[in-house]
Amino acid sequence: MHATSMSSGTSDPAQRTGQAVPHPVSLRLGGRPLPAVGTARVYVCGITPYDVTHLGHAATFVWADVLASVLESTGVDALVCRNITDVDDVLTTAARERGRYYDEFALTQEATFESSMRALRVATPAAQPRARHHVEAVQQLAQGLLDLGAAYERDGTVWFRGADVPEMAGVPRERALALAAAYGDEPDDPAKDDPFDVAVWRPSSAEHPAWPSPWGWGRPGWHAECAAMAIAVHGASVDVLVGGDDLVFPHHAYQGAMVGAVTGVSPFSRATLHVGEVRLDGDKMAKSTGNLVLVDDVLTSCQPAALRTLLVDRPHDEPWSYDPADITLAEGRLERLYAAAGRSGASAAAVGAVVARLRDGLDVRGALDVAEDEGGEAARRVVTLLRLG
């Protein structure tokens, strides 16, 4: 009897009862499947901690959190790394203006940021590397690039050879020059061989943080920091690279180019999740324009789940303008979702439909629509996956 049972191949309980084993359908991003085995490595470009959290920050990190939740719904572990760029000239300037040391000032800003993330139910990442703790890794990156001929040293600066980066990123030359200048890469600097070369390591004057290196006292370049931290945490590649759409070029393009040059692995990221910018009165929400809407200010008059709903009830790559009246709409959406979740029933097909919407390009709006209509377990599943409970 035992021999017959074993030879029948029915050791799986689901097969013995005639139930189908559900397929863990992969996430799709950019119209392509993104299958992961065991672990999905996610690298999120985090904050430069010199101001408190505004809605532009929050949109990126809430979307990254939704991504991790949906990835885990496929049965894999989402290993999220969200860096902190605490070596940056903008941070140093902001700290000096307040009479603070850059690292101490950064820590106080981080505390405010973490409080805002907890309020928005953003899960704590598995890794939160800080640039000042990875200076040696940047130096190792610089030396590796030098050894491979992908960089050169001149007067204490290690320059990464980036002449082909704009073309690889699909950015026209004139547009690339404008963006490089806007983001501080100084394409007109006569010290480098090509306008698109960028600093991996650079000398520090008295007002900037400095560490000893083979090329003299200095500090890391911005793109090199993220490249080194990503390699240190995730290795030569990641499954998803996340950031605001303003990071596509030059930052993510150079990060990936540096990693690929030193490791020989390409592409650096199998997929990207670039989040559309948040605007106010038509202008990008940014510290430089002084038009910030702070998360903590919005949360004085609405529940965190409503703000989270507002941030993700749209295509992730869609730019949008914040209007305080939209909070009321988000609260109404959330109330309807909760009411639907309180209903009994919902077929397995309905549950599958909302999960499928989320796994197909993170279609949050579509999943919410189905959840409202079907209610019951379908709505409860959406509340759980979007962390709206």
C-alpha positions in Angstrom: 0.0 0.0 0.0 2.8 2.4 0.9 4.7 1.5 -2.2 1.7 2.2 -4.4 1.1 5.5 -2.7 4.7 6.7 -3.1 4.8 5.6 -6.8 1.6 7.6 -7.5 3.5 10.9 -7.1 0.7 12.4 -4.9 2.8 13.4 -1.9 1.7 17.1 -2.2 -1.4 17.7 -0.1 -2.8 20.2 -2.7 -2.6 17.6 -5.4 -4.2 14.9 -3.3 -7.2 17.1 -2.7 -7.4 18.2 -6.3 -6.5 21.8 -5.6 -4.4 23.7 -8.0 -1.1 25.1 -6.7 -1.1 28.9 -7.3 1.7 30.2 -9.6 3.8 33.0 -7.9 3.5 35.3 -11.0 6.5 37.6 -11.3 6.3 41.3 -11.1 6.4 43.2 -14.4 8.1 46.5 -14.7 8.6 48.5 -17.9 6.4 46.0 -19.7 8.7 43.1 -19.0 8.6 40.3 -16.4 11.1 40.6 -13.6 11.4 37.1 -12.2 13.4 36.8 -8.9 14.6 33.7 -7.1 14.7 33.8 -3.4 15.7 37.4 -3.0 15.0 40.6 -4.9 17.7 43.3 -4.5 16.3 46.8 -4.5 18.5 49.9 -4.3 16.7 53.1 -3.4 18.5 56.5 -3.8 17.8 58.1 -0.5 18.0 61.6 1.0 20.7 64.1 1.3 19.9 65.0 4.9 19.9 68.8 4.9 16.2 69.5 4.9 13.1 67.8 6.3 10.9 65.5 4.2 8.7 67.0 1.5 6.1 65.3 -0.7 8.6 64.8 -3.5 10.8 62.7 -1.1 7.8 60.9 0.3 6.4 59.9 -3.1 9.7 58.1 -4.0 10.0 56.3 -0.8 6.4 55.3 -0.5 6.5 53.9 -4.0 9.7 52.0 -3.1 7.8 50.5 -0.2 4.9 49.4 -2.4 7.4 47.8 -4.8 8.9 45.8 -1.9 5.5 44.7 -0.7 4.4 43.6 -4.1 7.7 41.8 -4.7 7.2 39.9 -1.5 3.7 38.9 -2.6 5.4 36.8 -5.3 7.2 34.7 -2.5 10.6 36.4 -2.6 12.4 38.4 0.1 12.8 42.1 -0.9 16.2 43.2 0.3 15.9 47.0 0.3 18.9 49.2 0.5 18.2 52.9 0.9 21.3 55.0 1.2 21.9 58.3 3.0 24.1 60.8 1.2 25.7 62.5 4.2 28.8 63.6 2.4 27.7 66.3 0.0 28.6 69.9 -0.6 25.0 71.1 -0.3 24.8 69.4 3.1 28.1 70.9 4.3 27.0 74.4 3.3 23.6 74.0 5.0 25.3 72.8 8.2 27.9 75.6 8.2 25.1 78.2 7.8 23.6 76.8 11.0 26.8 76.7 12.8 26.7 72.8 12.9 29.1 70.1 12.0 28.0 68.3 8.8 27.7 64.9 10.3 25.9 66.0 13.5 23.5 68.1 11.5 22.8 65.2 9.1 21.9 62.9 12.0 19.3 65.4 13.3 17.8 65.6 9.8 17.8 61.9 9.5 15.8 61.6 12.7 13.1 63.9 11.3 13.0 61.9 8.0 12.7 58.6 9.8 9.8 59.9 11.8 8.0 61.0 8.7 8.6 57.6 7.1 7.2 55.7 10.1 4.1 57.9 10.0 3.6 56.9 6.3 4.1 53.2 7.2 7.2 52.9 5.1 9.0 49.8 6.3 12.6 50.2 7.6 15.0 49.1 4.9 17.3 46.1 5.4 20.3 48.3 4.9 20.8 52.1 5.2 24.4 52.7 4.3 25.8 56.2 4.9 28.3 57.8 2.6 30.7 58.8 5.4 30.9 55.1 6.5 31.8 54.0 2.9 34.7 56.4 2.1 37.1 53.4 1.9 34.7 51.7 -0.5 34.8 54.8 -2.8 38.6 54.7 -2.7 38.5 51.0 -3.6 36.2 51.9 -6.5 38.5 54.7 -7.6 41.6 52.4 -7.6 39.7 49.7 -9.4 38.7 52.1 -12.1 42.2 53.4 -12.4 43.6 49.9 -12.6 41.2 49.1 -15.5 41.9 52.3 -17.4 38.3 53.5 -16.8 39.6 56.5 -14.8 42.7 58.8 -14.6 44.2 60.9 -11.8 45.1 64.5 -12.1 46.1 66.9 -9.3 44.4 64.8 -6.6 41.2 64.2 -8.5 40.3 60.8 -9.9 38.2 61.3 -13.0 35.9 58.6 -14.3 35.9 58.4 -18.1 32.3 59.2 -19.0 32.4 60.3 -22.6 30.0 57.6 -23.7 27.7 57.8 -20.8 25.1 60.2 -22.3 24.8 58.1 -25.4 24.5 54.9 -23.4 21.7 56.6 -21.4 20.0 57.8 -24.5 20.3 61.5 -23.6 21.1 63.9 -26.5 24.5 65.7 -26.0 23.1 69.3 -25.5 20.6 68.0 -23.0 23.3 66.0 -21.2 25.5 69.0 -21.0 22.8 71.1 -19.5 21.9 68.4 -16.9 25.5 67.9 -16.0 25.9 71.6 -15.3 22.7 71.7 -13.3 23.8 68.8 -11.1 27.3 70.1 -10.4 29.3 67.9 -12.7 31.0 71.0 -14.2 31.3 70.0 -17.8 33.4 73.1 -18.6 36.1 72.2 -16.1 39.4 72.4 -18.1 41.1 69.9 -15.7 39.4 66.9 -17.3 39.8 65.2 -20.6 36.1 65.2 -21.6 33.2 67.3 -20.5 31.4 64.2 -19.4 34.1 62.9 -17.1 33.1 63.0 -13.5 34.9 63.0 -10.2 35.2 59.7 -8.3 37.5 61.3 -5.7 38.3 65.0 -5.4 40.5 67.2 -3.1 38.9 69.0 -0.2 39.5 72.6 0.8 39.4 73.6 4.5 35.6 74.0 4.6 34.8 70.5 3.3 35.1 67.1 5.0 38.3 65.3 4.1 39.8 61.8 4.4 43.3 60.6 3.6 43.7 58.8 0.3 46.5 57.7 -2.1 45.7 60.9 -4.0 45.8 63.2 -1.1 43.2 64.5 1.4 39.8 64.6 -0.2 36.2 63.4 -0.4 34.0 61.2 -2.7 32.1 62.3 -5.7 28.3 62.0 -5.6 27.8 59.4 -8.2 30.7 57.3 -6.9 29.2 57.3 -3.4 26.0 55.5 -4.6 28.0 53.2 -6.9 30.3 52.1 -4.0 27.4 51.7 -1.5 25.4 49.7 -4.0 28.3 47.3 -4.6 29.1 47.0 -0.9 25.5 46.0 0.0 24.2 44.2 -3.1 27.2 43.2 -5.1 27.7 43.8 -8.8 24.0 44.3 -9.8 20.5 44.9 -8.5 17.1 43.8 -9.5 15.4 47.2 -9.3 17.0 50.7 -9.0 14.6 53.3 -7.5 14.7 57.0 -7.4 13.0 60.2 -8.6 12.8 60.8 -12.3 15.3 63.7 -11.9 18.0 61.1 -11.1 17.8 59.3 -14.5 20.6 61.5 -15.8 23.3 62.1 -14.7 23.1 60.3 -11.4 21.8 56.8 -12.2 23.5 56.8 -15.6 26.9 57.4 -14.0 26.2 55.1 -11.0 25.5 52.2 -13.4 28.4 53.1 -15.7 30.9 53.1 -12.8 29.6 49.8 -11.4 29.7 48.2 -14.8 33.2 49.4 -15.5 34.7 48.1 -12.3 32.8 44.8 -12.1 32.3 43.9 -15.8 28.6 43.2 -15.0 26.1 45.0 -17.2 23.4 46.2 -16.8 23.8 47.4 -13.3 20.0 47.2 -12.7 17.6 44.7 -14.3 14.8 47.2 -14.0 14.2 50.8 -12.8 11.4 52.5 -10.9 11.7 56.2 -11.6 9.0 58.2 -9.7 7.4 61.2 -11.4 8.1 64.6 -9.9 5.7 66.3 -7.5 4.9 69.9 -8.4 3.3 72.9 -6.8 1.6 75.4 -9.0 3.4 73.9 -12.0 6.9 74.0 -10.6 8.9 71.1 -9.3 8.8 70.8 -5.6 12.4 71.4 -4.4 14.4 73.1 -1.7 16.1 75.3 -4.3 12.8 76.8 -5.4 11.4 77.2 -1.9 8.1 75.7 -2.7 8.2 72.7 -0.4 5.1 71.0 1.1 6.3 69.2 4.1 5.0 65.8 5.1 4.7 66.7 8.7 2.7 69.8 7.9 0.2 67.8 5.7 -0.2 65.2 8.5 -1.5 67.8 10.9 -4.8 67.8 9.1 -5.1 64.3 7.6 -4.4 60.7 8.5 -1.2 59.1 7.2 -3.0 56.4 5.2 -4.9 59.1 3.3 -1.6 60.9 2.3 -0.1 57.5 1.4 -3.2 56.9 -0.8 -2.8 60.2 -2.5 0.9 59.5 -3.3 0.3 56.1 -5.0 -3.2 56.4 -6.5 -1.7 57.2 -9.9 0.9 55.8 -12.4 4.2 55.8 -10.6 6.1 57.7 -13.4 3.4 60.4 -13.8 4.4 63.9 -12.8 1.6 65.6 -10.8 0.8 68.8 -9.0 -0.2 68.8 -5.4 -3.5 70.5 -4.5 -4.7 70.4 -0.9 -8.1 69.6 -2.1 -6.8 66.3 -3.3 -6.4 65.2 0.3 -10.2 65.2 0.6 -10.4 63.0 -2.5 -7.9 60.6 -1.1 -9.7 60.4 2.2 -12.9 59.5 0.3 -11.1 56.8 -1.7 -9.7 55.4 1.6 -13.1 55.4 3.3 -14.7 53.5 0.3 -11.9 51.0 0.4 -12.3 50.4 4.1 -16.1 50.0 3.6 -15.5 47.5 0.8 -13.0 45.6 3.0 -15.7 45.3 5.6 -18.0 43.4 3.3 -18.0 39.6 3.2 -17.2 37.4 0.3 -15.1 38.1 -2.8 -14.2 35.3 -5.1 -10.8 33.9 -5.6 -10.8 35.5 -9.1 -11.4 38.9 -7.6 -8.5 38.5 -5.2 -6.4 37.3 -8.0 -7.4 40.3 -10.1 -6.2 42.9 -7.6 -3.0 41.1 -7.0 -2.4 40.8 -10.8 -3.0 44.6 -11.2 -0.3 45.3 -8.6 2.1 42.9 -10.1 1.6 44.3 -13.6 3.6 47.5 -13.5 2.4 48.4 -10.0 -1.1 49.4 -11.2 -2.2 50.8 -7.8 -5.1 52.8 -9.3 -6.5 49.7 -11.1 -6.1 47.5 -8.0 -8.0 50.1 -5.9 -10.8 50.3 -8.5 -11.3 46.5 -8.5 -11.1 46.3 -4.7 -13.8 48.9 -4.3 -16.1 47.1 -6.8 -15.5 43.6 -5.5 -15.0 44.3 -1.8 -14.4 41.6 0.8 -11.1 39.7 0.7 -10.1 41.5 -2.5 -10.3 44.8 -0.7 -8.6 43.4 2.4 -5.7 42.1 0.3 -5.2 45.5 -1.3 -5.2 47.2 2.1 -2.5 44.8 3.3 -0.3 45.0 0.2 -0.4 48.8 0.0 0.0 49.0 3.8 -3.1 51.2 4.2 -4.4 49.5 7.3 
